[in-house]
């Protein structure tokens, strides 16, 4: 073979190799779940993250209009501490809290209202299920979760109950009906009376009550009562006692900052959420707070993404901390 022909073959081989490598890279980057362009975020979100947006006023693409939102009662302190500040900076971005037509507000009712086009976006403390995603697809849109904060779950009992705390397994076994007396977990010979909420607790032994307020009243008057919900809602209460919780009996961690403020001093002084233990992972019962966005290419999607972007600013994170939650960093 002549030198000229050898050179031609070598060039062709290099071109074929480059094409194969390029095709291989294209195929891998086109695999489901791998999107170099978006990576789960739209252009405005990526640019805002790159800029490390500090204030509400710096958030881009906030729409104008009246937008209905609702969902989990865990978000009540966010609606109290954060949303009024948003309205001050963005008065044209009008937020209207919308409760369900029947039943008590919850993450589940918020999800259903979002699916039924009764909300523009929703606030949730539970993740979406496969069934939720399928229903959304059947109705012509997609759903997206945007995590904005970390919440701790506090467990409260009657103030008269003398018990050092519970492990995660003991807590789960109480609500599964496997542990029924406080003497099984180092307490007195007293029947456990667990209270729960509809759509959350399914064991027949758990008495379901529609609201956290009502559940707390029952725990206050029932010596064997127990209930659990968001730490910012429960830790500061005056008439129930939050319990330390741990992965084992040797590492019980309180959901409140120590020293414990005696309930007799409440409401002049109140217990505060142990944010350091939650952030470090020492406190074991945690969950994420999620903004649920309807991805339909319309103004509802823009409203939900803008609300999440506002919460993810430095100003939003500071207010989420004030509300008792740990911002997503």
C-alpha positions in Angstrom: 0.0 0.0 0.0 1.3 3.5 -0.9 2.1 6.1 1.7 -0.8 8.2 0.3 -3.3 5.3 0.7 -2.0 4.6 4.2 -2.6 8.2 5.1 -6.1 8.1 3.7 -7.0 4.9 5.7 -5.6 6.5 8.9 -7.7 9.6 8.5 -10.8 7.6 7.8 -10.2 5.4 10.8 -9.8 8.5 13.0 -13.0 10.0 11.7 -14.9 6.8 12.3 -13.5 6.5 15.9 -14.5 10.1 16.6 -18.0 9.6 15.3 -18.4 6.5 17.4 -17.1 8.2 20.5 -19.4 11.2 19.8 -22.3 8.9 19.2 -21.6 7.1 22.5 -21.5 10.3 24.5 -24.7 11.5 22.8 -26.4 8.2 23.7 -25.4 8.4 27.4 -26.4 12.0 27.8 -29.8 11.1 26.2 -30.5 8.4 28.7 -33.5 9.0 30.9 -32.7 11.1 33.9 -29.6 12.7 32.5 -30.2 16.1 31.0 -27.1 18.3 30.7 -29.2 21.3 29.7 -31.7 21.3 32.5 -30.6 18.9 35.2 -34.0 19.3 36.8 -34.1 23.1 36.8 -35.2 25.7 34.3 -33.0 28.5 33.0 -34.3 31.1 35.5 -33.7 28.8 38.4 -30.1 28.0 37.3 -29.3 31.6 36.9 -30.8 32.5 40.3 -28.8 29.7 42.0 -25.6 30.9 40.2 -26.3 34.4 41.5 -27.0 33.3 45.0 -30.1 35.4 45.3 -30.2 37.3 48.6 -33.5 39.1 48.7 -37.1 38.6 47.6 -36.7 41.7 45.4 -34.0 40.0 43.3 -36.1 37.0 42.3 -36.9 37.0 38.6 -40.1 36.1 36.7 -42.5 36.5 39.6 -46.0 36.6 38.0 -48.8 39.1 38.5 -52.2 37.8 39.6 -54.2 36.1 42.3 -52.9 32.6 43.1 -54.6 30.0 45.3 -52.4 27.7 47.4 -52.9 25.5 50.4 -52.1 22.1 51.9 -50.3 20.9 54.9 -51.0 22.4 58.3 -47.3 22.0 59.0 -46.9 25.1 56.8 -49.0 27.3 59.1 -45.9 29.0 60.6 -44.5 29.6 57.1 -47.8 31.3 56.1 -47.5 33.4 59.2 -43.8 34.4 59.1 -42.8 34.2 55.5 -45.8 34.9 53.2 -46.6 38.4 54.5 -43.0 39.4 53.8 -43.4 38.1 50.3 -46.5 40.1 49.8 -44.8 43.3 51.0 -42.1 43.0 48.4 -44.3 41.6 45.6 -47.9 42.9 46.2 -48.9 42.0 42.7 -48.1 38.3 43.4 -51.2 37.8 45.5 -51.4 34.7 47.6 -54.7 33.3 48.7 -54.8 30.5 51.2 -57.6 28.0 50.2 -58.9 25.3 52.5 -60.7 22.2 51.3 -64.4 22.3 50.8 -64.8 19.4 53.3 -62.5 17.9 55.9 -59.4 19.4 57.5 -56.4 20.8 55.6 -53.5 18.4 55.1 -50.8 17.5 52.6 -53.1 14.9 51.1 -56.0 17.3 50.6 -53.6 19.8 49.1 -52.4 17.3 46.6 -55.9 16.3 45.6 -56.9 20.0 45.3 -53.9 20.6 43.0 -54.9 17.6 40.9 -58.4 18.9 40.7 -57.3 22.3 39.6 -58.5 23.9 42.8 -55.0 25.2 43.7 -52.3 26.8 41.6 -49.6 25.2 43.7 -49.5 23.3 47.0 -47.5 23.1 50.2 -46.7 19.5 51.4 -44.9 17.7 54.2 -45.2 14.3 52.4 -43.7 13.3 49.1 -45.8 12.6 46.0 -46.7 9.0 45.3 -46.6 7.1 42.0 -50.4 7.4 42.0 -50.2 11.2 42.3 -47.9 11.3 39.3 -50.1 9.0 37.2 -53.2 11.0 37.9 -51.5 14.2 36.9 -50.3 12.6 33.7 -53.9 11.5 33.0 -55.0 15.1 33.4 -52.5 16.5 31.0 -49.7 17.8 33.2 -46.8 16.8 35.4 -46.1 17.4 39.0 -42.8 18.5 40.5 -41.5 18.6 44.1 -39.2 21.5 45.1 -37.7 20.9 48.6 -37.3 24.2 50.6 -36.8 23.2 54.2 -36.3 20.4 56.7 -38.8 19.8 59.4 -38.5 17.7 62.6 -41.3 15.6 63.9 -41.9 16.1 67.6 -43.6 13.5 69.8 -45.7 14.9 72.7 -47.3 13.2 75.8 -49.3 14.2 78.8 -47.2 16.4 81.2 -47.8 13.9 84.0 -46.2 11.0 82.2 -42.7 10.2 83.6 -40.6 8.7 80.8 -37.1 9.7 79.6 -38.0 9.4 75.9 -38.6 6.9 73.0 -36.5 5.3 70.4 -37.6 5.5 66.8 -38.5 1.8 66.9 -40.5 2.2 70.1 -42.4 5.2 68.5 -43.1 3.2 65.4 -44.3 0.1 67.4 -46.7 2.3 69.4 -48.4 3.5 66.3 -48.3 0.0 64.8 -50.2 -1.3 67.9 -47.3 -3.5 69.0 -46.6 -1.5 72.2 -49.8 -0.7 74.1 -48.6 0.0 77.7 -46.2 2.7 78.9 -44.5 0.1 81.1 -43.2 -1.6 78.0 -40.9 1.4 77.3 -39.8 2.3 80.9 -42.9 4.2 82.0 -45.8 3.5 84.5 -48.3 0.7 84.2 -50.6 2.8 82.0 -52.4 2.1 78.8 -51.1 4.1 75.8 -53.7 6.2 74.0 -52.3 7.2 70.6 -53.9 10.0 68.6 -53.4 10.5 64.9 -54.8 12.2 61.8 -56.9 10.9 58.9 -55.0 10.0 55.8 -51.9 9.6 57.9 -52.5 6.9 60.6 -54.2 3.7 59.6 -54.0 1.5 62.7 -57.4 0.9 64.3 -55.9 1.4 67.7 -55.1 5.0 66.8 -57.9 7.5 67.5 -58.1 9.8 64.6 -58.8 13.5 65.1 -59.2 16.1 62.3 -56.8 18.8 63.6 -53.6 19.1 65.6 -55.4 21.5 68.0 -58.0 18.9 68.9 -55.4 16.2 69.3 -53.4 18.3 71.7 -56.5 18.9 73.8 -57.0 15.2 74.1 -53.3 14.5 75.0 -53.6 17.3 77.7 -56.5 15.5 79.4 -55.6 11.9 78.7 -52.8 10.7 81.0 -51.7 8.0 78.6 -52.0 10.1 75.5 -49.4 10.6 72.7 -49.4 12.5 69.5 -46.8 13.6 66.9 -46.6 16.4 64.3 -44.2 19.2 63.2 -41.8 20.3 65.9 -42.5 24.1 65.3 -46.1 23.4 66.0 -45.6 21.2 69.2 -42.4 22.2 71.0 -43.7 25.6 72.1 -47.0 24.3 73.4 -47.8 25.0 77.1 -50.0 21.9 78.0 -48.2 18.9 76.5 -44.7 17.6 77.0 -42.3 16.9 74.0 -40.2 13.7 74.4 -36.6 13.2 73.5 -36.2 10.7 70.6 -33.2 8.6 69.6 -32.0 5.8 67.4 -31.3 3.9 70.7 -32.0 4.4 74.4 -28.5 5.7 74.9 -28.8 8.5 72.4 -32.1 10.2 73.1 -32.1 13.8 71.7 -34.7 16.4 72.7 -36.6 18.3 69.9 -36.3 21.4 72.1 -33.3 23.5 73.1 -31.9 22.6 76.5 -32.5 23.4 79.3 -36.2 22.5 79.1 -38.4 25.4 80.0 -40.9 24.1 82.6 -44.5 24.2 81.3 -45.4 26.2 84.4 -43.5 29.2 82.9 -45.4 29.1 79.6 -46.6 31.2 77.9 -44.2 33.9 79.3 -41.3 31.6 78.3 -41.6 28.9 75.7 -39.4 26.0 74.5 -37.7 26.5 71.1 -36.9 23.9 68.4 -33.5 22.3 68.7 -32.4 23.4 65.2 -28.8 22.4 65.7 -29.6 18.8 66.5 -31.9 18.6 63.4 -29.3 20.2 61.1 -26.6 17.9 62.4 -28.7 14.8 62.0 -28.6 13.9 65.7 -32.4 14.2 65.9 -33.7 11.2 64.0 -37.3 12.1 63.0 -37.2 14.5 60.1 -38.9 15.2 56.8 -38.8 17.7 53.9 -41.2 20.5 53.3 -42.1 20.6 49.6 -43.6 23.1 47.2 -45.7 21.1 44.7 -45.7 22.6 41.2 -48.1 21.9 38.4 -45.9 21.6 35.3 -48.3 22.7 32.5 -46.4 25.5 30.8 -48.9 28.0 32.1 -48.9 30.8 34.7 -49.7 28.3 37.5 -46.3 26.7 37.0 -44.6 30.1 37.0 -46.4 30.9 40.3 -45.3 27.7 42.0 -41.7 28.0 40.9 -41.6 31.7 41.9 -42.9 30.8 45.4 -40.2 28.2 45.8 -37.5 30.5 44.5 -38.6 33.2 47.0 -38.3 30.7 49.9 -34.8 29.6 48.7 -33.4 33.1 48.8 -31.2 34.2 51.7 -34.1 36.3 53.0 -36.5 33.4 52.6 -34.1 31.0 54.5 -33.8 33.5 57.3 -37.6 33.6 57.7 -37.9 29.8 57.4 -35.4 29.6 60.3 -37.5 32.1 62.3 -40.6 29.9 61.6 -38.7 26.9 63.2 -37.5 25.0 60.1 -34.1 24.2 58.7 -33.7 25.7 55.2 -32.5 23.6 52.4 -28.9 24.7 51.6 
